[in-house]
């Protein structure tokens, strides 16, 4: 172990190690350009075969960047997209970024360090970094923006230079070290462990923008919100946000075990799509969409007497027609992704004749992420971390998400030697309801 890593893990004061040089290379989960095109047509694109854990060179730091010693990270669905090279290989993103020249050239490598979440300690800060210092405990925003682009100052997500770190850029968070822009940093909630803090920002902030922000559905007290995939990372935070806003959460899950967990999380109505026979993994015909939409609508009205005001959809091709059909007249379908496919089909009559809205949403700007992170610091949102794997098992962790065999978020320990570390405000942690620290872990234990 190098001297800097040793010093950070020993909890020595930053003043004692801030002069130590970072290692010349570091351990990272990465993809290799030589693996692109290696999956035969129709084959199971098993992410365990393309995610490699090994040493990569330490990149040079730009003036507006920081080097973070990553204590923990987590798996997001873009990890699966990256490792399956679908819909496009991420090396095309890195090549395009590298063509900008300057420090951007560093990203165009024959390896891609992946991961869009991280919690850790700043160990180096570029000359242009003003608001952060070596030794600060931080969590990462997954969004990089060009702050010299005018559109960014209206909404960071509208800028042409907006990229998802660790997916459309190199040097991501599933590693011992990560390179981030200072404009990606947020203070780590002091009562959370490293792995808890590393499991929240991408999915929770995405759900926040979709539901709460004025850029999304803008939910309000009494709104009925249908949440596809309520037991996943996005869905688990969506349930909490709806309940915090005084809304009525209707969760859709794929099994009775998941249904029980979501009920315990506080979801008002839980629908098992397997029992109801709706929203499978394949695209529906127009006739099937109407048939299943009526079935889903009857189930919601039977429980609540009304149709949903908002539908929270990230499943895509297999559910989107149902979402448009089932939302009430004047209601909103908000979408942030398409895990079952991007080519959505729906009957436009149900949209235009009933004055419904479709809102596209992608990640969250820094202000939205700051507000979302504040909810964690206040204890009003809790992580939905179900299990933690070491960095050596990152392929297995990603495979769980690829096969939808996980609950909530799957965490990955990077430099942290074991779970449960990183809490710097134990009094705050003890003052909160213990089950609110990480309800999915507690619920899973109760269900087992």
N, C-alpha and C positions, 0 to 999 in steps of 0.2 A: 504494500500500500504506500502511495506517495505521501510526502510530509504534509501537504495541504489537506488532503482527505483525512489523514490521521488527526490533524489538529481540529478540523471541523467536527469530526465524530467524537472527539474527546471533550467537546463543549468548552474549549479554551476561549477566552475573550478574543474578539476580532482583532484587537490591537496587537495581540501576540502572533497572529498568523497572516495578517493582511499583506505582509511583504513576501510571503512564500509564493513561489512560482507554481502555476497550475501544471499538471502532468502533461507530457507531450502527446499522450493518447489516453483514451478512456473507454470503459465498457459501455456498450450501447446495443439496444435492439435495433437492427437495421435490415433493410432490403438490399439486394444486389441486382444491378442492372443485367447481369448475365442470366438471371432467372426469368426475366421477362420473356413471354412466349413459351414457357416450359410446360404449361398445362395443356394436355391434349383436349380437343373439342369435346364438350360434354362431360369432362372429368370433374370429380369433386375437387374444387380448388381449396385444398386443405392449407390453411394459413400456417400450420406448423412446419410445412416444408419450405416456406419462403421467408419466415422471420428468423434471422440469425442473431445470436448474441455473441459479440466479440469486440475486440478493440478497434477503434477508429481514431484517426488523427484529431487532435484538438485544434479547432479553427481559430484564426485571429479574431480579435474582438473589435467591432466597429465603435466609433465614438459615442453612439447613442444606445449601446447595448450593454448588457450585464451577463456575467457568467454565474450560473446558479448551480450549486451542489444539490442535486436532486435527491431528496430523501424518499419520495414516493411519487408514483404516477398512477394512471388508470387506463383501462381499455375503453375506447369509444368505437362507434361503428366505422368511423373513417380509418381506424386501424385495420379493420377487415377489408374495406375497399382497397387500402394501400397494398395489403399483402396478397390480394387476389388479382391485382393489376386491373381491376374493373371499377368504373366503366372505362377508364384509361389508365395506363401506367403513370404513377406519380413522377417518374423520371422526366416526363414531358413538361411537368410544372417546373421542375428544377432547371431544366435546360432553358426554358423561356425566361425564368428569373435571372439566370446567369448571363443572358444576353444583354442585360442592363449595364453590365460592367461594374467596375469598382468593387465594393465589398459584396455585391450581389453575386459576383462570379464564384465566391466560395461555395455557394449552394449546389452548383452543377458538378456533382461527383458521381462516381460509379457505385456509390452506396448512398442510402437514404436513411438517416436516423429518424424514426417515426415517434409518434406520441404527441397528443395535443392537450395534455393536462400535466401539471407538476406542482409539487410543494417542496420548498427547500430553502437554502440559505445563500444569499448573495456573497460570492467570494471575490469577484472582480467587477469594477464599474468603469465604463469608458469615460473619456474626458468630457463628453457632452452630457453626462447623466447628472441631474441636479437634485431630484427629490428622494433618491434612494442611496443607501450607504452599505458598504461591506459589513456583513453580519446581520442584516435585516432578514427576518423570516417572511417569506412571500409565497403567494400562489400565482399561477400564470393565467392570464387571459389567453385564449386560443387565437386571438385575432391580431394580425399585424396590418397596420395601415400606413399610408404615405401622408404624413402630416403637412406636406407642402402642396397637397392636392386640394383644390377648393371644395369639392364635394364632401371630403372627409369632415369638414367643419360643420356641415349640416347634419350628417349622420355617417359615422365611420364605415358603416356597412355598405354605403353607396359609392365609395371611392373605387375607381378602377384598380388602384394599387392594393386593395384589401385582399389579404391571403390568410388561409388557416395555417397556423404554425404547426410544424410537424406533419403536415399533410401536403400543403402546397409549398412549404419551405423545408429546408434541411435542419438538422441539429435540434430535434424535438425532445420530448420529455421522458421517453422510456429509456433512460440512460443514467449513468452516474453524474453526468454534467449536461447542462443545456444552455444554449445561447438564446437570449431573449432581448427584444427591444425594451427600453425602460418604460415605454408606453403600454407594455403588456402586463405590468406588475400591479398586484393588489396585496394589501396586508393579509397575512395568514390569520384567520380567527384563532385567538390564543388558547381557547378551550378545546380545540379539536386536535386529534393526533395527526401525524404526517399523512397517513393513508386516508383518513377521513377528509382532510383538507384537499388532498389531491384528487378526490373523486367527485368534486362538485361543480367546478366552474363551467366547463363546456356544456354539460347537459342542463344544469340548473339555470344558467344564464340564457340558454336557448329557450327553455320553457318560460322564463320570465319575459323575454321579449315577445314571444308568441301570445302570451295571455294577458300580461299586465301592462306592458309598455303602450304608449300612444302609437307606436309603429305596428302593433299587433291587434289582438281582439278587444283589448281594453275591457276586461271583464269587470263586473260590478256585483254588488250584493244581490243575491237571489238568482243569479244566472245559473242555468243548468248547462254544464260543460261535459260533453262526451269525450272521453280520453281513451284513444286506442293504445294498447300496450301499456296499461296502467301499472304493471309490475316491473317495468324496465326503468332505466335511468331517467330518461325524459319524462316518462309517465309518473314515476314516483315523486318527482319534484312538481309535476303538474297538479297532482292530487293535493299536495301541501299548499301550493299557491292558490288554488281554487278555494280551499277551505279557509285560508287566511283572509281571502277577499270576501268571505261571506257567501260564496257560491255553493252550488250543489254538484258534487263530483259523481259522474257516472263512468265507472271504469270498465273497459273491455279487456279480458285476459284469455289465455289459451288453455288453462287447466284449473281444476278445482283447488289444487294446492296453492296456485298463484292467487286464485280468488280469495282464499282465506287470508292470505297475507295482506292483500289490498284492503280487505274489510277492516282488518286490525289497524291498518295505517290511517283509517278514517274515511275511506270512500263511502259515500252515501248509498250508492247502488252499484253492484258489481255484476257484470254479465259475462258468463262463460261462453265465448264464441263457439267452442266445440259443441257444447250442449245446445246452443241456439241455432247452430248451423249457418253462421255468417262469418264473413271476413277471413277466408282461408288464405292460402299462400299464392293463389293463382288469380289471374284477371277473370272477371265475370263477364258473361254476355249481357246485353241490355236487359233481356228478360230476367236473367238471374239477379241482376242488380235491383230491379223493381221488386221481385219476389222477396229477396233477402232484406231489402230496405224496409218493406212493409212489416216484415217479421221483427226487425230491430226496432222500428218505430213503435210497434205494439208493445214490445217489452218495456221500453222507456216510459211510454204513456201509462202502461199498467202499473208501474212503480211510482210515477210522479204526477201523472195526469196531464203532462205537457211534453212537447218536443223540445230538444236542446236548443239553447241560444247559440252555442258555440260548439264546434267539433275540432278537436286537437288531433291532427293527423300527421304522422311521420312514416306510416307504413307504405303509402303510395299506391301503386297500381292495383293491389288487391282490395283496397278499401276506399279509394277516393270517390268512386261513383256512389258508394253507399253514404259517404259523408255528405256529399252534395244533396243527395236525395233526402236524408233524414233530418238535416238541420231545419229549423223552423223558418217560415217566411220572414225575410229581413235579417236572418241569422248569418253567422260568419263561419266559414271553414278556414282554419289557419294551418298552413303546412310548412314543414321545415326540412323535409327529406322524403326519400322513397326507397326504403330498404327492400321492397319486393319488386321494384322496377319503376322507371321514370316516365314511361309512356302512359299517361293517365287518360281514361275515357269516362265521360259522364254525359248524361242527357241534359243538354243545355236548357231545355224547356223548364226544368225544375229550378234552374238558376235564375234565368232572366224573368220568367213570369212570376216568380215569388220574391224577386228583389233581394236575392241572397248575395253574399260577398265571398270571394276567395282572396285570402291575404297570404302572400308569400313571405316567409321569414327565414333569416339565415343568421345563426349565431347571435351575437349581441354586440352593440358598441360599448366602448369603455365605460361610459356613464351608466348604462344599463347593468353592466357587470359589477360596477362599484355598488350600485343600489342592491343588487342581488347578494353580493358578498356581505353587505351590511346586515341583511336579514339573517345570514348565518351567524355573524358576530353577536347579534341580539338574541340568538337562540330561537328565532321565529321560523327558521328552516333548519332541517337536520339532514345529514348525509343519508343516502340509501345504499350503503356499501354492504354487500352480502358476503364477500369473501376476499381474501388477499393472497396473492401468489408472489414468490420471489422473482427477481428479474430473470433468472435462469429458466423459469417456467412461463415466460411471457407468451410463447406460442400456444401453450395449453390454455392460458387465460383468454387469449384472443379466439381460440377455437370455441370456447364456451359461448362467447358472444355471437360468433358466426353461426352456430347451431341453435341459438336462442334457448340455451340451456341454463342461463344465468337468471338471477333476480337482481334488480337494481343495477348497481355498478360493481365491477370486478377491479379491485385495486392491485397495484404492483409495487412491492418494496424495491427501491433502487439502492441508495446508500444506507437507509435505515436498517439496522441489523435485525429488528424484530418489530411486530405490531405494537401499538400502544404508546409510542414515544412521540415527543414533540409538543406536549401540552405545557404551556408556560403560564397558564392561569388556572391552576387546579381548583381554586375556590369557586371560580365561575362555573367550571364543569360540574362540581358537586352541587352547586345551587340549582342547576337545571335538572329537570326530570331525567333520571338515568336512561330511560327508554327513548328520550329525545336525542341522545347523543348520536345514535345510529339505529333507527327503528328497524331497518330491514335485518340487521344482524340479530337483534333481540327477537324479532318475529320469527325468523328462521329457526332459532334455537327453540322457541316455544312450540313451533309446529313439528319439530323433529322428535 
